[in-house]
């Protein structure tokens, strides 16, 4: 379980770093989520929160700010997603 968690965490961080600071449309935000959906589910299960597990599985939505803050706080993923004027931005945010 620990190795699976670490691999998932590392992939999410890598994918967030690729789009760091870019303004993403909703479609691009959904695409990003789809690329890491399996990893998000693993991390949500690690957090033990059914709300985040369900949120991770919804492939028609961007990762919510609330979910990204939980990833930062509980999984030490140093990024958050901010919605601004219909765009989504991944920003660095140390827990």
N, C-alpha and C positions, 0 to 999 in steps of 0.2 A: 504493500500500500504506500509506503513512504517513497519508494523509487518512482512509482506511478505519479504521485503528487509532485515530486521534484521535477520530473520530465514535463508534466503539464504546466507547472509554474514557469519553467524555463521557456517553453514554446510561447506562452501568452506574452511574456516579457519581450521575446524576440519580435513577435508580430506587432506589439505596441510600439516598439522602437522604430520599426520600419515606417510607421505613419506619424511619428511624434511631431506635433506642431502643425500638421496639415489639416486643412478644413475638408472634412469628408461630407459628401451628400448622404442622405438617408440610405440610398442604394449602396454606396461604398461602405457605410457603417454596417449594414446588414451583411455585405460580402465579407468584411473583416470578421464578424461574429461567426459566420458559417465556416470560415477557415479554422477557427479554434473552438468550435462548439463542443467537441469531445473533451477537450482540456477544461473548458469552463464547467462542464458537468462534473468532472473529477474534482475540481476545486470546490464547487458548490457542495458536493457530497462531503468533502473534507470539513467544510464549515458546518455541516450538519443542519442546514436550513432549507426546508422544503420550498420556501418561497424562491430562493435563489436557484435551486435545482430546476424548478418549473420555468423560471425566467431564462435560464441558460438554454433550455430546450426549445424555446420559441424562436424559430428561425426567420420570422418575418419582421423582427425588430432589432434595433441597434442595442448594444449593451447599455443599460441604464446607468445614470450617474450614481444611483444608490448601490447598484450591484458593483460598479467599479470601485466605489469607496469601501465596500465590504471586502473586495479582493485586496485592496491596499491595506486595510486594517487587519484582516485575518490571515492573509496569505503573503504579506509583505511584497506585493506587486507595486512598485513605486510609480504608478500612473493612475490618473483618473480621466474619465471621459466627461467633457463639458458640452452641453448643447447650447448653441448660440446662433440666433437668427436662422434657424432651420438647418444649420450645419453642426457637425460633431467634430470636436478636437480632442485628441489624446494629449494630455499634458503631464509633465513630470510632477510627482507629488509624493514626497517621502512621508511615510507614516509616522 
